[in-house]
């Protein structure tokens, strides 16, 4: 059984960490490097940094902020937002990222995943998938540009494709649950996890400690990503890991 990962997410806009609901109404949550250092020390398994307006603004990720943040962490560090070329990926890896996460660019240019996986290795490449439930309730559609543009792509078909193209894992965000604190969309998580053979990270909707447990048991996710519950001090990494261990979920945890 694979050890499950707990991953705080830094959604960054204009150099600050923010958090909203359904990708809107953003609220300031702090300075990226400071939060990154805190989570690294608290025992987070990885850290995700998403420059959430880079794609919609048509610019590259803020390398200076990435570099400053990377220096503060001793855990795997993934960065996404505004990646559109192999040069962008190389620049982020040189700035201290261990992995890169792609959504908009991957949908627009499938070859980018294949070329990136070949150039930098599959373990470096995360396919970020922003999923929204179809109006009829059957299936989900892939969205790009920070959740603002529908693509017409079916989520399950797209996840199968990115795996074939060489993505090493999938960061799966439920747009319907994002920021709601109503729990992860485990129907979505389970459907994707059962469709692919690469790790799936559940994202969107975490509001209570038990939500992590259900992401792993009902959703079959390999990792769970959360933002506001950590940023605003509602839960700590150690608290979540102790809870999971008590319920038989295998996590990396050293008690202090």
Secondary structure, DSSP 8 states (H G I E B T S, - for coil): ---BEEEEEEEEETTEEEEEETTEEEEEEEEHHHHHHHHHHHT-SEEEEEETTTTTTT----HHHHHHHHTT-SSEEEEESS--SHHHHHHHHHTT-SEEEESHHHHH-THHHHHHHHHH-GGGEEEEEEEEE-TTSSSEEEEETTTTEEEEEEHHHHHHHHHHHT-SEEEEEETTTTTT-S---HHHHHHHHTT-SSEEEEES---SHHHHHHHHHTS--SEEEESHHHHTTS--HHHHHHHHHHTT--B-----
